[in-house]
Amino acid sequence: MINGNGELIGIAFDGNWEAMSGDISYEPELQRTISVDIRYVLWVIDKFAGAKHLVDEMTVVKAEPEAASEVAPPAPVR
C-alpha cells in the first residue's frame, strides 16, 4: 500500500471471498482487503526474526509528529 506521497505504508496480503472476483468486476460494498501497517512489518523483521541488518539497509523515513491542532479526528467505525 502506498500513500499519496509515494511512500510505502503497508502491505496488502489477502482479501475476503468477495474480493476474489476483483479482476473481473469491482463491488465496493462487498470487497475488502486485509493489510498490515509497514511499521509492524519492520518491527517483526527486527525483533521477531532477528534481522535488524535488513531494516538497517532500508531507507526508512520517520514521519514528524503532527501538531495537535493538525490531527484529524478518527474516522467513525462502520
VENJOCOR-V861524 format. One record per pair of residues at least 12 apart in sequence whose ideal C-beta (glycine too) atoms are under 6 Angstrom apart, sorted by the first residue. I is the first residue (numbers start at 1). J is the second residue. D is the distance in Angstrom with one decimal. If there is no record, write none. Layout:
# VENJOCOR-V861524
I/J/D + I/J/D
This chain:
# VENJOCOR-V861524
1/35/5.7 + 8/38/5.6 + 9/38/5.5 + 10/35/4.8 + 10/36/5.9 + 10/37/5.2 + 10/38/5.1 + 11/36/5.5 + 12/33/5.0 + 12/35/4.5 + 14/34/4.1 + 15/33/5.0 + 16/32/4.6 + 18/30/4.0 + 18/31/5.1 + 19/31/4.2 + 42/55/5.5
